[in-house]
Amino acid sequence: MRRFFARVAGGGATPIISGDASPDPNRTSDTITIKHGKDEFTLTYAANAITGGTLTVGDLRTDCSSHIAADPTRISLLCAGKNLKDDTATLASLGISTAAKILCMGSSAPIPAATTTTTTTTTDATDPGSAEKSKKKKKKSGAKARGGGAGSGAVTPEVQNKPVLTPMQKIDAVWDGIVANLLPLMEEFVNSPPADAAKRADVHRRLSETMMGELLKLDSVESSEPEVRARRKGVVKDIQRVLDGLDRVLKAQQEQGGEVGDFDLD
């Protein structure tokens, strides 16, 4: 079976997953093409900054965040189906050369001011007298605690409601879960689709259904704040691009001799 993504430079060189495997030694600059949604832009660096092992994933993430006006922590970078997580790694060590294509996934909405969730605390937690009663109740046996008089509010002091997430936090939780749990499975499917057609279709179906479930989670998040709505819209678009990319991989495999090329999820 033909390899979809990796192109290997000759003679023991680092395997190139994207970019020019034999760049012009007399070039005046190194470049990377970034795809973000329907937009595409090129980042230019000094010659050999990429191939020479100077430019790191963190440097690239920062440059992308500046270009699309987004917080770096909300940006995911993918190259040839590989999620670039380690900001300390150089692009060269990952097989990324000049003229590479990288997908930038993330909302361009600015990060809102930090909000507190103190409003979700219970009245028992804010009442010193109630807290003291709770401590005394814990020292008594279960039988006596039931006859403890007016302090009935301390019957369930250990049952704490989980902090209520803000709409923005809910959206971020969905995306973080996708990046941590689903993208690795999708990368495996993209880079090494099952040879058996039935199994390949089954894996594609399960991944697609799971991603659709994440879309439903986002659909349940309601907010009138522009920043939240923009963030949700951006994540929905990112999920849809992932789904479209999975469909292209399946279609290419179904076509005799089909080949995906550089997978950019766009």
CYANA upper distance limits for C-alpha pairs under 8 A (distance plus 0.5 A):
  3 ARG  CA    191 ASN  CA      8.49
  4 PHE  CA    191 ASN  CA      7.18
  4 PHE  CA    259 GLU  CA      7.02
  4 PHE  CA    260 VAL  CA      6.68
  4 PHE  CA    261 GLY  CA      6.20
  4 PHE  CA    262 ASP  CA      7.88
  5 PHE  CA     17 ILE  CA      6.45
  5 PHE  CA     18 SER  CA      8.16
  5 PHE  CA     80 ALA  CA      6.49
  5 PHE  CA    191 ASN  CA      7.41
  5 PHE  CA    261 GLY  CA      6.56
  5 PHE  CA    262 ASP  CA      6.21
  5 PHE  CA    263 PHE  CA      7.75
  6 ALA  CA     15 PRO  CA      7.28
  6 ALA  CA     16 ILE  CA      6.45
  6 ALA  CA     17 ILE  CA      4.84
  6 ALA  CA     18 SER  CA      7.78
  6 ALA  CA     80 ALA  CA      8.48
  7 ARG  CA     15 PRO  CA      6.80
  7 ARG  CA     16 ILE  CA      5.68
  7 ARG  CA     17 ILE  CA      6.27
  7 ARG  CA     18 SER  CA      8.06
  7 ARG  CA     21 ALA  CA      7.96
  8 VAL  CA     13 ALA  CA      7.95
  8 VAL  CA     14 THR  CA      7.63
  8 VAL  CA     15 PRO  CA      4.90
  8 VAL  CA     16 ILE  CA      5.85
  8 VAL  CA     17 ILE  CA      8.23
  8 VAL  CA     21 ALA  CA      7.80
  9 ALA  CA     13 ALA  CA      6.04
  9 ALA  CA     14 THR  CA      7.25
  9 ALA  CA     15 PRO  CA      6.49
  9 ALA  CA     16 ILE  CA      7.01
  9 ALA  CA     21 ALA  CA      6.03
  9 ALA  CA     22 SER  CA      7.81
 14 THR  CA     92 ALA  CA      8.39
 14 THR  CA     93 SER  CA      7.90
 14 THR  CA     95 GLY  CA      6.52
 15 PRO  CA     95 GLY  CA      5.91
 16 ILE  CA     20 ASP  CA      8.35
 16 ILE  CA     21 ALA  CA      6.62
 16 ILE  CA     94 LEU  CA      8.40
 16 ILE  CA     95 GLY  CA      4.75
 16 ILE  CA     96 ILE  CA      6.39
 16 ILE  CA     97 SER  CA      7.30
 17 ILE  CA     79 CYS  CA      8.17
 17 ILE  CA     80 ALA  CA      6.80
 17 ILE  CA     94 LEU  CA      8.33
 17 ILE  CA     95 GLY  CA      5.80
 17 ILE  CA     96 ILE  CA      6.48
 18 SER  CA     79 CYS  CA      7.59
 18 SER  CA     80 ALA  CA      7.12
 18 SER  CA     95 GLY  CA      7.44
 18 SER  CA     96 ILE  CA      5.79
 18 SER  CA     97 SER  CA      6.81
 18 SER  CA     99 ALA  CA      8.27
 18 SER  CA    100 ALA  CA      5.36
 18 SER  CA    101 LYS  CA      6.94
 18 SER  CA    262 ASP  CA      7.66
 19 GLY  CA     96 ILE  CA      6.60
 19 GLY  CA     97 SER  CA      5.12
 19 GLY  CA     98 THR  CA      5.82
 19 GLY  CA     99 ALA  CA      5.10
 19 GLY  CA    100 ALA  CA      4.09
 19 GLY  CA    101 LYS  CA      7.29
 20 ASP  CA     97 SER  CA      6.23
 20 ASP  CA     98 THR  CA      6.28
 20 ASP  CA     99 ALA  CA      6.33
 20 ASP  CA    100 ALA  CA      7.45
 21 ALA  CA     97 SER  CA      7.34
 23 PRO  CA     27 ARG  CA      8.29
 23 PRO  CA     98 THR  CA      7.71
 27 ARG  CA     47 ALA  CA      7.03
 28 THR  CA     46 ALA  CA      7.53
 28 THR  CA     47 ALA  CA      5.82
 29 SER  CA     44 THR  CA      7.13
 29 SER  CA     45 TYR  CA      6.18
 29 SER  CA     46 ALA  CA      5.22
 29 SER  CA     47 ALA  CA      4.36
 29 SER  CA     48 ASN  CA      7.69
 30 ASP  CA     44 THR  CA      6.40
 30 ASP  CA     45 TYR  CA      5.57
 30 ASP  CA     46 ALA  CA      6.33
 30 ASP  CA     47 ALA  CA      5.44
 30 ASP  CA     48 ASN  CA      6.78
 30 ASP  CA     49 ALA  CA      7.07
 30 ASP  CA     50 ILE  CA      6.90
 30 ASP  CA     51 THR  CA      8.42
 30 ASP  CA     98 THR  CA      5.59
 30 ASP  CA     99 ALA  CA      7.52
 31 THR  CA     42 THR  CA      7.10
 31 THR  CA     43 LEU  CA      6.10
 31 THR  CA     44 THR  CA      5.04
 31 THR  CA     45 TYR  CA      6.53
 31 THR  CA     98 THR  CA      5.76
 31 THR  CA     99 ALA  CA      5.67
 31 THR  CA    100 ALA  CA      7.83
 32 ILE  CA     42 THR  CA      6.12
 32 ILE  CA     43 LEU  CA      5.80
 32 ILE  CA     44 THR  CA      7.21
 32 ILE  CA     98 THR  CA      6.64
 32 ILE  CA     99 ALA  CA      5.57
 32 ILE  CA    100 ALA  CA      5.60
 32 ILE  CA    101 LYS  CA      6.53
 32 ILE  CA    102 ILE  CA      7.79
 33 THR  CA     40 GLU  CA      7.47
 33 THR  CA     41 PHE  CA      6.32
 33 THR  CA     42 THR  CA      4.92
 33 THR  CA     43 LEU  CA      6.92
 33 THR  CA     99 ALA  CA      7.15
 33 THR  CA    100 ALA  CA      6.68
 33 THR  CA    101 LYS  CA      5.32
 33 THR  CA    102 ILE  CA      6.80
 34 ILE  CA     40 GLU  CA      6.11
 34 ILE  CA     41 PHE  CA      5.85
 34 ILE  CA     42 THR  CA      6.44
 34 ILE  CA     43 LEU  CA      7.89
 34 ILE  CA    101 LYS  CA      6.49
 34 ILE  CA    102 ILE  CA      5.57
 34 ILE  CA    103 LEU  CA      6.34
 34 ILE  CA    104 CYS  CA      6.97
 35 LYS  CA     39 ASP  CA      6.44
 35 LYS  CA     40 GLU  CA      5.01
 35 LYS  CA     41 PHE  CA      7.18
 35 LYS  CA    101 LYS  CA      7.97
 35 LYS  CA    102 ILE  CA      6.80
 35 LYS  CA    103 LEU  CA      5.37
 35 LYS  CA    104 CYS  CA      6.34
 35 LYS  CA    264 ASP  CA      8.43
 35 LYS  CA    266 ASP  CA      8.03
 36 HIS  CA     40 GLU  CA      6.61
 36 HIS  CA    103 LEU  CA      6.78
 36 HIS  CA    104 CYS  CA      5.55
 36 HIS  CA    105 MET  CA      6.75
 36 HIS  CA    106 GLY  CA      8.42
 37 GLY  CA    104 CYS  CA      8.44
 37 GLY  CA    105 MET  CA      8.02
 37 GLY  CA    237 LYS  CA      8.00
 37 GLY  CA    238 ASP  CA      8.00
 37 GLY  CA    266 ASP  CA      7.47
 38 LYS  CA    266 ASP  CA      8.20
 45 TYR  CA     49 ALA  CA      6.78
 45 TYR  CA     50 ILE  CA      8.26
 48 ASN  CA     52 GLY  CA      5.24
 48 ASN  CA     53 GLY  CA      8.17
 48 ASN  CA     54 THR  CA      8.33
 49 ALA  CA     53 GLY  CA      6.90
 49 ALA  CA     54 THR  CA      5.54
 49 ALA  CA     55 LEU  CA      6.09
 50 ILE  CA     54 THR  CA      6.50
 50 ILE  CA     55 LEU  CA      5.79
 50 ILE  CA     90 THR  CA      8.34
 50 ILE  CA     91 LEU  CA      6.74
 50 ILE  CA     92 ALA  CA      6.58
 50 ILE  CA     96 ILE  CA      8.18
 50 ILE  CA     97 SER  CA      6.65
 50 ILE  CA     98 THR  CA      6.62
 51 THR  CA     91 LEU  CA      8.24
 51 THR  CA     92 ALA  CA      5.99
 51 THR  CA     96 ILE  CA      8.30
 51 THR  CA     97 SER  CA      6.05
 51 THR  CA     98 THR  CA      7.00
 52 GLY  CA     92 ALA  CA      7.47
 53 GLY  CA     90 THR  CA      6.12
 53 GLY  CA     91 LEU  CA      7.17
 53 GLY  CA     92 ALA  CA      5.66
 53 GLY  CA     93 SER  CA      7.54
 54 THR  CA     90 THR  CA      7.02
 55 LEU  CA     59 ASP  CA      6.75
 55 LEU  CA     60 LEU  CA      7.78
 55 LEU  CA     90 THR  CA      6.14
 55 LEU  CA     91 LEU  CA      6.74
 55 LEU  CA     92 ALA  CA      8.48
 56 THR  CA     60 LEU  CA      6.91
 56 THR  CA     87 ASP  CA      6.90
 56 THR  CA     88 THR  CA      6.47
 56 THR  CA     89 ALA  CA      5.97
 56 THR  CA     90 THR  CA      4.46
 56 THR  CA     91 LEU  CA      6.07
 57 VAL  CA     61 ARG  CA      6.56
 57 VAL  CA     84 LEU  CA      7.39
 57 VAL  CA     85 LYS  CA      8.30
 57 VAL  CA     86 ASP  CA      7.18
 57 VAL  CA     87 ASP  CA      5.06
 57 VAL  CA     88 THR  CA      6.88
 57 VAL  CA     89 ALA  CA      6.39
 57 VAL  CA     90 THR  CA      6.50
 57 VAL  CA     91 LEU  CA      6.67
 58 GLY  CA     62 THR  CA      6.64
 58 GLY  CA     86 ASP  CA      8.08
 58 GLY  CA     87 ASP  CA      4.49
 58 GLY  CA     88 THR  CA      6.73
 58 GLY  CA     89 ALA  CA      8.35
 59 ASP  CA     63 ASP  CA      6.76
 59 ASP  CA     87 ASP  CA      8.07
 60 LEU  CA     64 CYS  CA      6.62
 61 ARG  CA     65 SER  CA      6.60
 61 ARG  CA     72 PRO  CA      6.71
 61 ARG  CA     75 ILE  CA      7.67
 61 ARG  CA     77 LEU  CA      7.84
 61 ARG  CA     87 ASP  CA      8.40
 62 THR  CA     66 SER  CA      6.76
 62 THR  CA     72 PRO  CA      6.51
 63 ASP  CA     67 HIS  CA      6.79
 64 CYS  CA     68 ILE  CA      6.78
 64 CYS  CA     72 PRO  CA      8.45
 64 CYS  CA    104 CYS  CA      8.05
 65 SER  CA     69 ALA  CA      5.96
 65 SER  CA     70 ALA  CA      5.35
 65 SER  CA     71 ASP  CA      6.49
 65 SER  CA     72 PRO  CA      5.83
 65 SER  CA     75 ILE  CA      7.75
 66 SER  CA     70 ALA  CA      7.25
 68 ILE  CA    108 SER  CA      6.12
 69 ALA  CA    108 SER  CA      6.11
 69 ALA  CA    109 ALA  CA      7.86
 69 ALA  CA    110 PRO  CA      7.39
 70 ALA  CA     74 ARG  CA      7.64
 70 ALA  CA     75 ILE  CA      8.04
 70 ALA  CA    106 GLY  CA      8.07
 70 ALA  CA    107 SER  CA      7.01
 70 ALA  CA    108 SER  CA      5.17
 70 ALA  CA    109 ALA  CA      6.62
 70 ALA  CA    110 PRO  CA      6.14
 70 ALA  CA    111 ILE  CA      7.88
 71 ASP  CA     75 ILE  CA      7.56
 71 ASP  CA    108 SER  CA      8.45
 71 ASP  CA    110 PRO  CA      7.22
 71 ASP  CA    111 ILE  CA      6.92
 74 ARG  CA    106 GLY  CA      6.23
 74 ARG  CA    107 SER  CA      7.59
 75 ILE  CA    104 CYS  CA      7.20
 75 ILE  CA    105 MET  CA      6.19
 75 ILE  CA    106 GLY  CA      5.09
 75 ILE  CA    107 SER  CA      7.98
 76 SER  CA     83 ASN  CA      7.71
 76 SER  CA     84 LEU  CA      7.77
 76 SER  CA     85 LYS  CA      8.19
 76 SER  CA    104 CYS  CA      6.40
 76 SER  CA    105 MET  CA      5.56
 76 SER  CA    106 GLY  CA      6.81
 77 LEU  CA     83 ASN  CA      6.46
 77 LEU  CA     84 LEU  CA      5.89
 77 LEU  CA     85 LYS  CA      8.10
 77 LEU  CA    102 ILE  CA      7.20
 77 LEU  CA    103 LEU  CA      6.19
 77 LEU  CA    104 CYS  CA      5.33
 77 LEU  CA    105 MET  CA      6.80
 78 LEU  CA     82 LYS  CA      5.73
 78 LEU  CA     83 ASN  CA      4.99
 78 LEU  CA     84 LEU  CA      6.22
 78 LEU  CA    102 ILE  CA      6.31
 78 LEU  CA    103 LEU  CA      5.59
 78 LEU  CA    104 CYS  CA      7.14
 78 LEU  CA    105 MET  CA      8.41
 78 LEU  CA    264 ASP  CA      8.02
 79 CYS  CA     83 ASN  CA      7.15
 79 CYS  CA     84 LEU  CA      7.75
 79 CYS  CA    101 LYS  CA      7.28
 79 CYS  CA    102 ILE  CA      5.36
 79 CYS  CA    103 LEU  CA      6.79
 79 CYS  CA    263 PHE  CA      8.01
 79 CYS  CA    264 ASP  CA      7.39
 80 ALA  CA    102 ILE  CA      8.15
 80 ALA  CA    262 ASP  CA      6.05
 80 ALA  CA    263 PHE  CA      5.47
 80 ALA  CA    264 ASP  CA      6.89
 81 GLY  CA    186 MET  CA      8.40
 81 GLY  CA    187 GLU  CA      5.58
 81 GLY  CA    190 VAL  CA      6.96
 81 GLY  CA    191 ASN  CA      7.37
 81 GLY  CA    263 PHE  CA      6.44
 81 GLY  CA    264 ASP  CA      7.54
 82 LYS  CA    187 GLU  CA      6.65
 83 ASN  CA    183 LEU  CA      8.01
 83 ASN  CA    184 PRO  CA      8.21
 83 ASN  CA    187 GLU  CA      8.43
 89 ALA  CA     93 SER  CA      7.27
 89 ALA  CA     94 LEU  CA      7.97
 90 THR  CA     94 LEU  CA      7.30
 91 LEU  CA     95 GLY  CA      7.04
 91 LEU  CA     96 ILE  CA      5.61
 91 LEU  CA     97 SER  CA      7.66
 92 ALA  CA     96 ILE  CA      5.70
 92 ALA  CA     97 SER  CA      6.67
 96 ILE  CA    100 ALA  CA      6.81
101 LYS  CA    262 ASP  CA      8.47
101 LYS  CA    264 ASP  CA      8.05
102 ILE  CA    264 ASP  CA      7.38
103 LEU  CA    264 ASP  CA      6.24
103 LEU  CA    265 LEU  CA      7.73
103 LEU  CA    266 ASP  CA      8.17
105 MET  CA    238 ASP  CA      6.69
106 GLY  CA    234 GLY  CA      7.11
106 GLY  CA    235 VAL  CA      7.36
106 GLY  CA    238 ASP  CA      7.79
107 SER  CA    230 ALA  CA      7.85
107 SER  CA    231 ARG  CA      6.00
107 SER  CA    234 GLY  CA      5.33
107 SER  CA    235 VAL  CA      7.18
108 SER  CA    231 ARG  CA      8.12
108 SER  CA    234 GLY  CA      8.08
109 ALA  CA    227 GLU  CA      6.48
109 ALA  CA    230 ALA  CA      6.50
109 ALA  CA    231 ARG  CA      6.44
110 PRO  CA    227 GLU  CA      7.52
111 ILE  CA    227 GLU  CA      8.15
112 PRO  CA    227 GLU  CA      7.52
117 THR  CA    121 THR  CA      8.32
117 THR  CA    163 PRO  CA      7.71
117 THR  CA    164 VAL  CA      7.84
120 THR  CA    163 PRO  CA      7.23
120 THR  CA    164 VAL  CA      7.30
121 THR  CA    125 ALA  CA      7.12
121 THR  CA    126 THR  CA      8.20
122 THR  CA    126 THR  CA      7.43
123 THR  CA    127 ASP  CA      6.72
124 ASP  CA    128 PRO  CA      8.37
124 ASP  CA    130 SER  CA      6.02
124 ASP  CA    131 ALA  CA      6.84
124 ASP  CA    153 GLY  CA      8.30
125 ALA  CA    130 SER  CA      8.02
125 ALA  CA    131 ALA  CA      6.94
127 ASP  CA    131 ALA  CA      6.83
128 PRO  CA    132 GLU  CA      6.70
129 GLY  CA    133 LYS  CA      6.76
130 SER  CA    134 SER  CA      6.69
130 SER  CA    151 GLY  CA      8.33
130 SER  CA    153 GLY  CA      8.49
130 SER  CA    154 ALA  CA      8.10
131 ALA  CA    135 LYS  CA      6.93
132 GLU  CA    136 LYS  CA      6.96
133 LYS  CA    137 LYS  CA      6.65
133 LYS  CA    151 GLY  CA      7.31
133 LYS  CA    154 ALA  CA      7.56
134 SER  CA    138 LYS  CA      6.90
134 SER  CA    154 ALA  CA      5.63
134 SER  CA    157 PRO  CA      7.20
135 LYS  CA    139 LYS  CA      7.32
136 LYS  CA    140 LYS  CA      7.41
137 LYS  CA    145 ALA  CA      6.44
137 LYS  CA    148 GLY  CA      8.14
137 LYS  CA    154 ALA  CA      7.50
138 LYS  CA    145 ALA  CA      8.39
140 LYS  CA    144 LYS  CA      6.64
140 LYS  CA    145 ALA  CA      6.37
141 SER  CA    145 ALA  CA      6.53
142 GLY  CA    146 ARG  CA      7.06
143 ALA  CA    147 GLY  CA      7.76
144 LYS  CA    148 GLY  CA      6.90
145 ALA  CA    155 VAL  CA      8.19
146 ARG  CA    155 VAL  CA      8.27
148 GLY  CA    152 SER  CA      7.69
153 GLY  CA    157 PRO  CA      8.27
165 LEU  CA    169 GLN  CA      6.10
165 LEU  CA    170 LYS  CA      6.49
166 THR  CA    170 LYS  CA      6.75
167 PRO  CA    171 ILE  CA      6.88
167 PRO  CA    221 VAL  CA      6.51
167 PRO  CA    222 GLU  CA      7.32
167 PRO  CA    223 SER  CA      7.07
167 PRO  CA    228 VAL  CA      7.36
168 MET  CA    172 ASP  CA      6.73
168 MET  CA    228 VAL  CA      6.09
168 MET  CA    231 ARG  CA      8.12
169 GLN  CA    173 ALA  CA      6.49
170 LYS  CA    174 VAL  CA      6.86
170 LYS  CA    221 VAL  CA      7.79
171 ILE  CA    175 TRP  CA      6.90
171 ILE  CA    218 LEU  CA      6.91
171 ILE  CA    221 VAL  CA      7.96
171 ILE  CA    231 ARG  CA      8.06
171 ILE  CA    232 ARG  CA      6.84
171 ILE  CA    235 VAL  CA      8.38
172 ASP  CA    176 ASP  CA      6.43
173 ALA  CA    177 GLY  CA      6.58
174 VAL  CA    178 ILE  CA      6.86
174 VAL  CA    214 GLU  CA      7.21
174 VAL  CA    217 LYS  CA      7.97
174 VAL  CA    218 LEU  CA      7.96
175 TRP  CA    179 VAL  CA      6.75
175 TRP  CA    235 VAL  CA      7.49
176 ASP  CA    180 ALA  CA      6.57
177 GLY  CA    181 ASN  CA      6.19
177 GLY  CA    182 LEU  CA      7.80
178 ILE  CA    182 LEU  CA      5.35
178 ILE  CA    183 LEU  CA      6.63
179 VAL  CA    183 LEU  CA      5.70
179 VAL  CA    184 PRO  CA      8.13
180 ALA  CA    184 PRO  CA      7.78
181 ASN  CA    185 LEU  CA      7.84
182 LEU  CA    186 MET  CA      6.78
182 LEU  CA    207 LEU  CA      8.41
183 LEU  CA    187 GLU  CA      6.48
184 PRO  CA    188 GLU  CA      6.78
185 LEU  CA    189 PHE  CA      6.83
186 MET  CA    190 VAL  CA      6.54
186 MET  CA    207 LEU  CA      7.85
186 MET  CA    246 LEU  CA      8.21
187 GLU  CA    191 ASN  CA      6.46
188 GLU  CA    192 SER  CA      6.15
188 GLU  CA    193 PRO  CA      7.75
189 PHE  CA    193 PRO  CA      5.18
189 PHE  CA    194 PRO  CA      7.87
189 PHE  CA    203 VAL  CA      8.33
189 PHE  CA    204 HIS  CA      8.43
190 VAL  CA    246 LEU  CA      7.74
190 VAL  CA    249 VAL  CA      7.00
190 VAL  CA    263 PHE  CA      8.38
193 PRO  CA    200 ARG  CA      6.81
194 PRO  CA    199 LYS  CA      6.84
194 PRO  CA    200 ARG  CA      5.47
195 ALA  CA    199 LYS  CA      8.31
195 ALA  CA    200 ARG  CA      7.42
196 ASP  CA    200 ARG  CA      6.52
197 ALA  CA    201 ALA  CA      6.63
197 ALA  CA    254 GLN  CA      8.36
198 ALA  CA    202 ASP  CA      6.69
199 LYS  CA    203 VAL  CA      6.66
200 ARG  CA    204 HIS  CA      6.67
200 ARG  CA    250 LEU  CA      8.11
201 ALA  CA    205 ARG  CA      6.58
201 ALA  CA    250 LEU  CA      7.84
202 ASP  CA    206 ARG  CA      6.72
203 VAL  CA    207 LEU  CA      6.63
204 HIS  CA    208 SER  CA      6.54
204 HIS  CA    246 LEU  CA      7.52
204 HIS  CA    247 ASP  CA      8.35
204 HIS  CA    250 LEU  CA      7.82
205 ARG  CA    209 GLU  CA      6.54
206 ARG  CA    210 THR  CA      6.64
207 LEU  CA    211 MET  CA      6.76
208 SER  CA    212 MET  CA      6.67
208 SER  CA    243 LEU  CA      6.86
208 SER  CA    246 LEU  CA      8.34
209 GLU  CA    213 GLY  CA      6.76
210 THR  CA    214 GLU  CA      7.09
211 MET  CA    215 LEU  CA      6.96
211 MET  CA    239 ILE  CA      7.54
211 MET  CA    243 LEU  CA      7.98
212 MET  CA    216 LEU  CA      6.93
213 GLY  CA    217 LYS  CA      7.02
214 GLU  CA    218 LEU  CA      7.00
215 LEU  CA    219 ASP  CA      6.71
215 LEU  CA    236 VAL  CA      7.14
215 LEU  CA    239 ILE  CA      8.03
216 LEU  CA    220 SER  CA      6.98
217 LYS  CA    221 VAL  CA      7.48
218 LEU  CA    232 ARG  CA      7.33
218 LEU  CA    236 VAL  CA      8.09
223 SER  CA    228 VAL  CA      7.09
223 SER  CA    229 ARG  CA      7.21
224 SER  CA    228 VAL  CA      8.10
224 SER  CA    229 ARG  CA      7.56
225 GLU  CA    229 ARG  CA      6.77
226 PRO  CA    230 ALA  CA      6.51
227 GLU  CA    231 ARG  CA      6.63
228 VAL  CA    232 ARG  CA      6.64
229 ARG  CA    233 LYS  CA      6.60
230 ALA  CA    234 GLY  CA      6.64
231 ARG  CA    235 VAL  CA      6.79
232 ARG  CA    236 VAL  CA      6.62
233 LYS  CA    237 LYS  CA      6.75
234 GLY  CA    238 ASP  CA      6.77
235 VAL  CA    239 ILE  CA      6.68
236 VAL  CA    240 GLN  CA      6.68
237 LYS  CA    241 ARG  CA      6.70
238 ASP  CA    242 VAL  CA      6.86
239 ILE  CA    243 LEU  CA      6.80
240 GLN  CA    244 ASP  CA      6.64
241 ARG  CA    245 GLY  CA      6.58
241 ARG  CA    265 LEU  CA      5.98
241 ARG  CA    266 ASP  CA      6.02
242 VAL  CA    246 LEU  CA      6.79
242 VAL  CA    265 LEU  CA      5.90
242 VAL  CA    266 ASP  CA      8.14
243 LEU  CA    247 ASP  CA      6.81
244 ASP  CA    248 ARG  CA      6.82
244 ASP  CA    265 LEU  CA      7.39
244 ASP  CA    266 ASP  CA      8.00
245 GLY  CA    249 VAL  CA      6.89
245 GLY  CA    263 PHE  CA      7.97
245 GLY  CA    264 ASP  CA      7.97
245 GLY  CA    265 LEU  CA      5.02
245 GLY  CA    266 ASP  CA      7.21
246 LEU  CA    250 LEU  CA      6.86
246 LEU  CA    265 LEU  CA      8.35
247 ASP  CA    251 LYS  CA      6.60
248 ARG  CA    252 ALA  CA      6.50
248 ARG  CA    260 VAL  CA      7.89
249 VAL  CA    253 GLN  CA      6.78
249 VAL  CA    260 VAL  CA      6.77
250 LEU  CA    254 GLN  CA      6.73
251 LYS  CA    255 GLU  CA      6.82
252 ALA  CA    256 GLN  CA      8.43
252 ALA  CA    257 GLY  CA      8.48
252 ALA  CA    258 GLY  CA      5.11
252 ALA  CA    259 GLU  CA      6.10
252 ALA  CA    260 VAL  CA      6.51
253 GLN  CA    257 GLY  CA      8.14
253 GLN  CA    258 GLY  CA      6.29
253 GLN  CA    259 GLU  CA      7.62
254 GLN  CA    258 GLY  CA      7.77
